[in-house]
Amino acid sequence: MTNRLRYILPALAFVAATIPSAASATDVPGTLSVTANVSSNCIVSTTPVAFGSVSPGTSKDAAGGLTITCTNGTDWTAKSDIGGGANATFDARTMIGGAFGEEMVYSLYKDAARTTVWGDGTSSTETISGTGTGTAQNVAIYGRVASGQTALTVGSYSDTVDVTITY
């Protein structure tokens, strides 16, 4: 071996030893937290109670409903007001219309037998309750136009009932 190689080989070995290589990498562990909160939430949509053609003097039944979607496990209560008629009560809500702004009396019920008036839990009314499943829940609302209203004139009659979902 030549004198030159005697000096170069140790220098190359030193340089090779000081260059980092993939084999000498070090792993450092760590953690990443991931969190979420699910809050109670409800939405409601309605289907009208449409009586259609009503013959004065006779009663007429119809049904509509609510579609309530609440977070799974969320308890909810649906209540209604008496509507917009000036002389309305829960037992005798009123649609306004006809030729002279007459009042057509009707009621809303929570049962198909039409025995339990749906309201806000006062004045002998009941609310409707349930527990959310995370999917839409359909609730029927049953209506009846009272018989004996023979003085009603031809025309359209309507009312708006406010619905509140409490959860």
Buried (B, 14 or more C-beta within 10 A) or exposed (E): EEEEEEEEEEEEEEEEEEEEEEEEEEEEEEEEEEEEEEEEEBEBEBBEBEBEEBEBEEBBBBBBBBEBBBBEEBEBBBBBBBBBBEEBBBBBBBBBBBEEEBBBBBBBBBEEEBEBBBBBEEEEBBBBEBEBBEEEBEBBBBBBBBEEBEEBEEEEBEBEBEBEBEB
